[in-house]
Amino acid sequence: MIPAFPVYLFDVDGTLLDSAADICGAIQQVLSDHVSSLPSFDYLKSFIGVHLEVVFSDILPHYDRAQLDGLIQHYRTAYPARGHAATSVYPGVAEALSALPGRKGTATTKGTPTTRAVLAQFGLLDRFDHVQGTDGFPCKPAPDVLFRSMEALGAKPHECLFIGDSAADMEAGRRAGVRTCAVRYGYGSEPELDRWAPDYRVSDLRELLPTELLPTELLPT
């Protein structure tokens, strides 16, 4: 069983929300005027959780800084314009966030305003004590977003469990000095996650709950 923590920090895309269709669709929309053949959904999905610059510079390595910035700005218009119509909350997430003891925050590569908007749209915003996105400072795997969230919550690293789906999440958690928990249903690959030796793994966020709060179907047999 996973012990209780005073503070839980959550990645968003691939951990709380299955948002790959909207994210990858928006990236393909941006790239449609720049490449002769659009990259596949699975290829783009592997970049979710890191800065947009990484995926755009990988696809268009000859683009300069100004051109990459233009692509990023286009994405920031295209993505919210989709209305998150192809995004959904993973099973068990709403129930886990409602029942989980302790304070809860986010640590996501999305900007804070976008994170607040999408969490509100899916009825999750009021489950969090603090919403922290990546606003003008280094993205994961740098630990900065975790430090900002902990600072806002008045938490120390040893008090926190960070839950995410990618190797970038696990690396950021290690660098921040917090315990880490990898979800098995997200977008990260198992070998990449294994490199960072997550402290815990779950297949459903309700597995974070104390035994007395676990649904019957998740109780140990």
C-alpha positions as a Markdown table, in Angstrom:
| # | Residue | x | y | z |
|---|---|---|---|---|
| 1 | Met | 0.0 | 0.0 | 0.0 |
| 2 | Ile | 1.1 | 3.6 | -0.6 |
| 3 | Pro | 1.4 | 5.6 | 2.6 |
| 4 | Ala | -0.5 | 8.8 | 3.0 |
| 5 | Phe | 1.3 | 12.1 | 2.2 |
| 6 | Pro | 0.5 | 15.6 | 3.5 |
| 7 | Val | 0.8 | 16.9 | -0.1 |
| 8 | Tyr | 0.0 | 15.4 | -3.5 |
| 9 | Leu | 1.3 | 17.1 | -6.7 |
| 10 | Phe | -0.2 | 16.0 | -10.0 |
| 11 | Asp | 0.9 | 16.2 | -13.6 |
| 12 | Val | -2.2 | 16.9 | -15.8 |
| 13 | Asp | -1.9 | 15.5 | -19.4 |
| 14 | Gly | -1.7 | 11.8 | -19.3 |
| 15 | Thr | -2.3 | 11.7 | -15.6 |
| 16 | Leu | -5.6 | 13.4 | -14.9 |
| 17 | Leu | -6.8 | 14.0 | -18.4 |
| 18 | Asp | -6.6 | 11.9 | -21.6 |
| 19 | Ser | -5.9 | 14.9 | -23.8 |
| 20 | Ala | -3.5 | 13.5 | -26.4 |
| 21 | Ala | -6.1 | 13.8 | -29.3 |
| 22 | Asp | -6.5 | 17.5 | -28.7 |
| 23 | Ile | -2.8 | 18.2 | -28.1 |
| 24 | Cys | -1.5 | 16.2 | -31.0 |
| 25 | Gly | -4.3 | 17.5 | -33.3 |
| 26 | Ala | -3.4 | 21.1 | -32.5 |
| 27 | Ile | 0.3 | 20.3 | -33.2 |
| 28 | Gln | -0.6 | 18.7 | -36.6 |
| 29 | Gln | -2.8 | 21.7 | -37.4 |
| 30 | Val | 0.1 | 24.1 | -36.7 |
| 31 | Leu | 2.5 | 21.9 | -38.8 |
| 32 | Ser | 0.1 | 21.5 | -41.7 |
| 33 | Asp | 1.6 | 24.6 | -43.5 |
| 34 | His | 5.2 | 23.7 | -42.8 |
| 35 | Val | 5.7 | 20.0 | -43.6 |
| 36 | Ser | 4.8 | 17.9 | -46.6 |
| 37 | Ser | 3.8 | 14.9 | -44.4 |
| 38 | Leu | 2.4 | 15.3 | -41.0 |
| 39 | Pro | 4.0 | 13.3 | -38.1 |
| 40 | Ser | 2.0 | 10.5 | -36.7 |
| 41 | Phe | -0.2 | 10.7 | -33.6 |
| 42 | Asp | 2.0 | 8.1 | -31.7 |
| 43 | Tyr | 5.1 | 10.1 | -32.5 |
| 44 | Leu | 3.6 | 13.4 | -31.3 |
| 45 | Lys | 2.2 | 11.7 | -28.2 |
| 46 | Ser | 5.7 | 10.8 | -27.1 |
| 47 | Phe | 6.5 | 14.5 | -26.6 |
| 48 | Ile | 3.5 | 15.3 | -24.4 |
| 49 | Gly | 4.8 | 16.8 | -21.1 |
| 50 | Val | 7.8 | 18.5 | -22.5 |
| 51 | His | 8.1 | 22.0 | -24.0 |
| 52 | Leu | 6.6 | 22.5 | -27.4 |
| 53 | Glu | 10.0 | 23.8 | -28.6 |
| 54 | Val | 11.3 | 20.2 | -28.3 |
| 55 | Val | 8.8 | 18.7 | -30.7 |
| 56 | Phe | 8.9 | 21.5 | -33.2 |
| 57 | Ser | 12.7 | 21.7 | -33.3 |
| 58 | Asp | 12.8 | 17.9 | -33.7 |
| 59 | Ile | 10.5 | 18.0 | -36.7 |
| 60 | Leu | 11.9 | 21.3 | -38.2 |
| 61 | Pro | 15.5 | 21.4 | -37.0 |
| 62 | His | 16.4 | 24.1 | -39.6 |
| 63 | Tyr | 14.0 | 26.6 | -38.1 |
| 64 | Asp | 15.4 | 29.5 | -36.2 |
| 65 | Arg | 14.3 | 30.9 | -32.9 |
| 66 | Ala | 11.8 | 33.4 | -34.4 |
| 67 | Gln | 10.2 | 30.6 | -36.5 |
| 68 | Leu | 9.9 | 28.2 | -33.5 |
| 69 | Asp | 8.3 | 31.0 | -31.4 |
| 70 | Gly | 5.8 | 31.5 | -34.2 |
| 71 | Leu | 4.9 | 27.9 | -34.2 |
| 72 | Ile | 4.5 | 27.9 | -30.4 |
| 73 | Gln | 2.2 | 31.0 | -30.5 |
| 74 | His | 0.1 | 29.4 | -33.3 |
| 75 | Tyr | -0.3 | 26.3 | -31.1 |
| 76 | Arg | -1.4 | 28.4 | -28.1 |
| 77 | Thr | -4.2 | 29.7 | -30.3 |
| 78 | Ala | -5.1 | 26.4 | -32.0 |
| 79 | Tyr | -5.1 | 24.2 | -28.9 |
| 80 | Pro | -7.8 | 26.1 | -26.8 |
| 81 | Ala | -9.8 | 26.8 | -30.0 |
| 82 | Arg | -10.5 | 23.0 | -30.1 |
| 83 | Gly | -12.5 | 23.4 | -26.9 |
| 84 | His | -11.0 | 20.2 | -25.5 |
| 85 | Ala | -13.7 | 18.3 | -27.4 |
| 86 | Ala | -11.6 | 15.1 | -27.6 |
| 87 | Thr | -10.3 | 15.3 | -24.0 |
| 88 | Ser | -11.7 | 13.2 | -21.2 |
| 89 | Val | -11.0 | 12.6 | -17.5 |
| 90 | Tyr | -9.4 | 9.2 | -16.8 |
| 91 | Pro | -11.5 | 6.8 | -14.8 |
| 92 | Gly | -11.1 | 7.1 | -11.1 |
| 93 | Val | -9.5 | 10.6 | -11.2 |
| 94 | Ala | -12.5 | 12.6 | -9.9 |
| 95 | Glu | -13.2 | 10.2 | -7.2 |
| 96 | Ala | -9.6 | 10.0 | -6.1 |
| 97 | Leu | -9.2 | 13.8 | -6.0 |
| 98 | Ser | -12.4 | 14.1 | -3.9 |
| 99 | Ala | -11.5 | 11.5 | -1.4 |
| 100 | Leu | -7.8 | 11.8 | -1.1 |
| 101 | Pro | -6.7 | 13.3 | 2.2 |
| 102 | Gly | -4.0 | 16.1 | 2.3 |
| 103 | Arg | -3.5 | 19.1 | 0.2 |
| 104 | Lys | -3.4 | 18.9 | -3.6 |
| 105 | Gly | -1.6 | 20.9 | -6.3 |
| 106 | Thr | -0.6 | 20.6 | -9.9 |
| 107 | Ala | 2.8 | 20.6 | -11.6 |
| 108 | Thr | 2.3 | 20.7 | -15.3 |
| 109 | Thr | 4.0 | 22.0 | -18.5 |
| 110 | Lys | 0.7 | 23.8 | -19.4 |
| 111 | Gly | 0.6 | 27.4 | -18.5 |
| 112 | Thr | -1.3 | 28.2 | -15.3 |
| 113 | Pro | -4.3 | 30.0 | -17.0 |
| 114 | Thr | -4.7 | 27.1 | -19.5 |
| 115 | Thr | -4.5 | 24.6 | -16.7 |
| 116 | Arg | -7.1 | 26.4 | -14.6 |
| 117 | Ala | -9.4 | 26.6 | -17.6 |
| 118 | Val | -9.2 | 23.0 | -18.6 |
| 119 | Leu | -9.6 | 21.7 | -15.0 |
| 120 | Ala | -12.6 | 24.0 | -14.5 |
| 121 | Gln | -14.2 | 22.7 | -17.8 |
| 122 | Phe | -13.9 | 19.1 | -16.5 |
| 123 | Gly | -15.1 | 19.8 | -13.0 |
| 124 | Leu | -11.8 | 19.3 | -11.3 |
| 125 | Leu | -10.6 | 22.8 | -10.4 |
| 126 | Asp | -12.2 | 22.9 | -6.9 |
| 127 | Arg | -10.4 | 19.6 | -5.9 |
| 128 | Phe | -7.1 | 21.5 | -5.8 |
| 129 | Asp | -5.6 | 23.8 | -3.2 |
| 130 | His | -3.2 | 25.3 | -5.8 |
| 131 | Val | -2.9 | 25.1 | -9.5 |
| 132 | Gln | 0.6 | 25.6 | -10.9 |
| 133 | Gly | 1.6 | 25.6 | -14.5 |
| 134 | Thr | 4.9 | 26.4 | -16.2 |
| 135 | Asp | 4.9 | 30.2 | -16.7 |
| 136 | Gly | 8.2 | 31.5 | -18.1 |
| 137 | Phe | 10.6 | 29.2 | -16.3 |
| 138 | Pro | 12.2 | 25.9 | -17.3 |
| 139 | Cys | 9.8 | 23.0 | -18.1 |
| 140 | Lys | 10.1 | 19.5 | -16.8 |
| 141 | Pro | 12.3 | 17.5 | -16.6 |
| 142 | Ala | 13.7 | 20.6 | -14.7 |
| 143 | Pro | 12.1 | 20.7 | -11.2 |
| 144 | Asp | 11.1 | 24.3 | -11.3 |
| 145 | Val | 7.3 | 23.8 | -11.5 |
| 146 | Leu | 7.5 | 21.4 | -8.5 |
| 147 | Phe | 9.4 | 24.0 | -6.5 |
| 148 | Arg | 6.8 | 26.7 | -7.4 |
| 149 | Ser | 3.9 | 24.4 | -6.4 |
| 150 | Met | 5.6 | 23.4 | -3.1 |
| 151 | Glu | 6.4 | 27.0 | -2.3 |
| 152 | Ala | 2.7 | 28.0 | -2.8 |
| 153 | Leu | 1.5 | 25.2 | -0.6 |
| 154 | Gly | 4.1 | 25.8 | 2.1 |
| 155 | Ala | 5.4 | 22.2 | 1.6 |
| 156 | Lys | 8.8 | 20.6 | 2.0 |
| 157 | Pro | 10.0 | 17.9 | -0.5 |
| 158 | His | 9.8 | 15.1 | 2.1 |
| 159 | Glu | 6.0 | 15.8 | 2.5 |
| 160 | Cys | 5.2 | 15.4 | -1.1 |
| 161 | Leu | 4.2 | 12.7 | -3.6 |
| 162 | Phe | 4.4 | 13.7 | -7.2 |
| 163 | Ile | 2.2 | 11.6 | -9.6 |
| 164 | Gly | 2.9 | 11.7 | -13.3 |
| 165 | Asp | 3.0 | 9.5 | -16.5 |
| 166 | Ser | 6.3 | 10.4 | -18.2 |
| 167 | Ala | 10.0 | 10.0 | -17.7 |
| 168 | Ala | 10.2 | 13.9 | -17.6 |
| 169 | Asp | 7.8 | 13.8 | -14.6 |
| 170 | Met | 9.9 | 11.2 | -12.8 |
| 171 | Glu | 13.2 | 13.0 | -13.5 |
| 172 | Ala | 11.7 | 16.3 | -12.3 |
| 173 | Gly | 10.4 | 14.6 | -9.1 |
| 174 | Arg | 13.8 | 13.1 | -8.4 |
| 175 | Arg | 15.5 | 16.5 | -9.0 |
| 176 | Ala | 13.0 | 18.2 | -6.7 |
| 177 | Gly | 13.6 | 15.6 | -3.9 |
| 178 | Val | 10.0 | 14.4 | -3.7 |
| 179 | Arg | 8.7 | 10.8 | -3.8 |
| 180 | Thr | 7.3 | 9.8 | -7.2 |
| 181 | Cys | 4.5 | 7.7 | -8.4 |
| 182 | Ala | 4.1 | 6.7 | -12.1 |
| 183 | Val | 0.7 | 5.9 | -13.6 |
| 184 | Arg | 0.6 | 3.0 | -15.9 |
| 185 | Tyr | -2.2 | 4.3 | -18.2 |
| 186 | Gly | -0.5 | 7.5 | -19.5 |
| 187 | Tyr | 1.7 | 8.4 | -22.4 |
| 188 | Gly | 5.1 | 7.5 | -21.0 |
| 189 | Ser | 7.0 | 4.3 | -22.0 |
| 190 | Glu | 7.7 | 1.7 | -19.3 |
| 191 | Pro | 11.5 | 1.5 | -20.1 |
| 192 | Glu | 11.9 | 5.3 | -19.9 |
| 193 | Leu | 9.9 | 5.4 | -16.6 |
| 194 | Asp | 12.0 | 2.5 | -15.2 |
| 195 | Arg | 15.2 | 4.6 | -15.7 |
| 196 | Trp | 14.0 | 6.9 | -12.9 |
| 197 | Ala | 12.8 | 4.1 | -10.6 |
| 198 | Pro | 9.5 | 5.5 | -9.5 |
| 199 | Asp | 8.8 | 4.9 | -5.8 |
| 200 | Tyr | 5.3 | 3.7 | -6.6 |
| 201 | Arg | 3.1 | 2.8 | -9.6 |
| 202 | Val | -0.7 | 2.8 | -9.9 |
| 203 | Ser | -3.1 | 1.8 | -12.6 |
| 204 | Asp | -5.9 | 3.9 | -11.1 |
| 205 | Leu | -5.5 | 7.1 | -9.0 |
| 206 | Arg | -7.9 | 5.6 | -6.4 |
| 207 | Glu | -5.0 | 3.3 | -5.5 |
| 208 | Leu | -3.5 | 6.3 | -3.7 |
| 209 | Leu | -6.4 | 6.3 | -1.2 |
| 210 | Pro | -6.0 | 4.7 | 2.3 |
| 211 | Thr | -7.2 | 1.1 | 2.5 |
| 212 | Glu | -10.5 | 2.1 | 4.3 |
| 213 | Leu | -11.4 | 4.4 | 1.4 |
| 214 | Leu | -10.5 | 2.0 | -1.5 |
| 215 | Pro | -13.4 | 0.9 | -3.7 |
| 216 | Thr | -14.2 | -2.8 | -3.4 |
| 217 | Glu | -12.8 | -3.6 | -6.8 |
| 218 | Leu | -9.4 | -2.1 | -5.8 |
| 219 | Leu | -9.0 | -3.9 | -2.5 |
| 220 | Pro | -6.1 | -6.4 | -2.3 |
| 221 | Thr | -7.3 | -10.0 | -2.7 |
